[in-house]
């Protein structure tokens, strides 16, 4: 079990526990569950490298205590509010 720290530099710092064989998409799901942010708006970076959803954390050499940069992708929704629906399997929908 590793702990990854994600910081958005806007005052939100998220500590997430995950395995090294989890994908970054799984990590995004855990971050969305903790912060209430839509899953499709989360972007994870380290310097200028954007992490893709299908690659595992071990392949990116993300280890225990590593800091990642948390960014929010601009979404062109017709309304300003967004609602995240959760179920037992994770984030279901984002409106």
Buried (B, 14 or more C-beta within 10 A) or exposed (E): EBEBEBEBEEEBEBEBEBEBEBBBBBBBBBBBBEBEBBBEBBEBEBEEEEBEBEEBBBBBEBEEEBEBBBBBEEEEEEEEEBEBEEEEEEBEEBE
